[in-house]
Amino acid sequence: MARIKICREEGCQDAATTGGYCRLHYLRRWKEIRASKKRTAAKKLNRYIERVCRENPDDYAEVIKRDLQNPDFDSYIEDNFGTEEAELQFDAEASEEEIEEIIRRLKIEEGF
């Protein structure tokens, strides 16, 4: 029997569709989730740089340049420094008002 994941938001019993949240709570927490993803990306980059500097103290700049030119660099970073759950992407220029308007227009069925 298939398992349905429930939204992480306290008190919400809707099915989790994106990033562990239901659609409504994902939209409400979008900025917070986005900031968290940026912090995680910075941590991955720092771990990569520290490892390269530790393993190649004399020519770390050349190693980094060579790695950046490699077409498989993104998958290398994900494999060695962690991955994130794929999530919907929103336009970075979306304003708070636009997000609130989307939330207001969501159809909420009776009984929820």
C-alpha positions in Angstrom: 0.0 0.0 0.0 1.3 3.5 -0.9 2.2 5.8 1.8 1.2 9.5 1.7 3.4 12.0 3.2 1.7 14.6 5.4 2.6 18.4 5.3 5.3 19.4 7.8 3.3 22.3 9.0 1.9 21.7 12.5 -1.8 21.0 12.5 -2.0 20.5 8.7 -3.2 17.1 7.5 -3.0 17.7 3.7 -0.7 15.7 1.5 2.8 17.0 1.1 3.4 17.8 -2.5 6.6 19.9 -2.6 9.5 20.1 -0.2 7.6 18.3 2.5 4.8 20.9 2.6 1.3 21.0 1.0 0.9 23.6 -1.8 -0.5 26.3 0.5 2.2 26.0 3.2 5.0 25.7 0.6 3.9 29.0 -0.9 3.7 30.7 2.5 7.2 29.5 3.4 8.7 30.1 -0.1 11.1 32.9 0.9 12.3 31.0 4.0 12.9 27.8 1.9 14.7 29.8 -0.7 17.0 31.4 1.9 17.7 28.0 3.3 18.6 26.6 -0.1 21.1 29.5 -0.6 22.7 28.8 2.8 23.0 25.1 1.9 24.6 25.9 -1.5 27.1 28.2 0.2 28.0 25.4 2.7 28.5 23.0 -0.2 30.8 25.4 -2.0 32.8 26.1 1.2 33.3 22.3 1.8 34.4 21.9 -1.8 36.9 24.8 -1.6 38.3 23.6 1.8 38.8 20.1 0.5 40.6 21.2 -2.6 42.8 23.6 -0.6 43.6 20.8 1.9 44.5 18.2 -0.8 46.3 20.6 -3.2 47.8 23.5 -1.1 50.2 24.6 -3.9 48.0 24.5 -6.9 44.4 24.8 -5.6 43.5 27.6 -8.0 44.4 25.4 -11.0 42.4 22.5 -9.7 39.4 24.7 -9.2 39.7 26.1 -12.7 40.0 22.6 -14.2 37.0 21.4 -12.2 34.8 24.4 -13.3 35.6 23.6 -17.0 34.4 20.0 -16.5 30.9 19.5 -17.8 30.1 17.0 -15.0 31.1 19.4 -12.3 27.5 19.9 -11.0 26.9 16.2 -10.6 30.3 15.9 -8.9 29.4 18.5 -6.3 26.0 16.9 -5.6 27.6 13.4 -5.3 30.4 14.5 -3.0 28.8 17.3 -1.0 25.2 16.4 -0.7 22.0 16.9 -2.7 18.8 18.7 -2.1 15.3 17.6 -2.8 14.1 18.9 -6.2 11.5 21.6 -5.6 9.4 24.0 -7.7 11.2 27.1 -8.8 9.6 30.5 -8.6 10.8 33.7 -10.2 13.3 35.4 -7.9 11.6 38.7 -8.7 8.2 37.6 -7.4 7.0 40.1 -4.8 5.4 39.3 -1.5 2.1 40.7 -2.8 2.1 38.3 -5.8 2.7 35.3 -3.5 -0.1 36.4 -1.1 -2.4 36.8 -4.1 -1.7 33.3 -5.2 -2.4 32.0 -1.7 -5.7 33.9 -1.6 -6.9 32.5 -4.9 -6.2 28.9 -3.9 -9.4 26.9 -3.8 -9.8 25.3 -0.4 -12.3 22.5 -0.3 -14.8 22.1 2.5 -13.7 19.7 5.2 -10.1 21.0 5.3 
